[in-house]
Amino acid sequence: MKLPVAAVIFDMDGTLFDTEIVYYRAFQSALAQQNYDLTKETYFSQLAGTTNENIEQFLTRTLNAKFDCQQFSRDWPQFLQQFTLDDGIPFMPHIPHVLELLHKRDIPMAIASSSYLTDILDFTKRTGIHHYFQAVAAGDQVTSGKPSPDIYLLAAERLKVAPEACLAIEDSNHGVAAAHAAGMQVIMTANRIPPNAHSNKVSHISNNLTSSLTRLL
């Protein structure tokens, strides 16, 4: 039996912020300096929603000796910083309203993101939403990133809420798999990444996050 929802845990990129496309541009720009063209299809099917370590491992396997991992790890954060400073950090639809709605209902919130902790804190402070979250679990704080459940289990532990009583909000199939493996209910927002068969089976696919949350809370 599912427990009533006692806390909500958000992924960050593509869920709180419309930044997956910004990460794609940063990775694409960094790889272009190594004469590799990263397609959107490859990024969103293979790289979105997982950790930097997993991304580097995938690129190393794919490009073999042609890939300079150290150069890539230096270059893409510089592009990311440049793009977010130039263009800002846009919210995904409904997010400001959803955060205020949950805050007024005294529902604890956390972030479980594959991004590094420094990036999570930077983005949430620059957009003025850091005060909504009682806990953060970052990709550089777990041994195994999404689709492993570790990051969601860590977020639930820091909230002091049983995983089965947490509702996860995700935009990627890697993230849905991670939250489901942690024992959580999952909403997958219908953004840039189409749900795969597993996500369709185990998550609530949402075109309107406010409406979906209202039904589940």
Buried (B, 14 or more C-beta within 10 A) or exposed (E): EEEEBBBBBBBBBBBBBBBBBBBBBBBBBBBEEBEBEBEBEBBBBBBBBBBBBBBBEBBBEEBEEEBBEEEBEEBBBEBBEEBBEEEEBBBBBBBBEBBEBBBEEEBBBBBBBBBBBEBBBBBBEEBEBBEBBBBBBBBBBBEEBBBBBBBBBBBBBBBEBBBBBBBBBBBBBBBBBBBBBBBBBBBBBEBBBEBBEEBEEBBBBBEEBBEBBEEBB
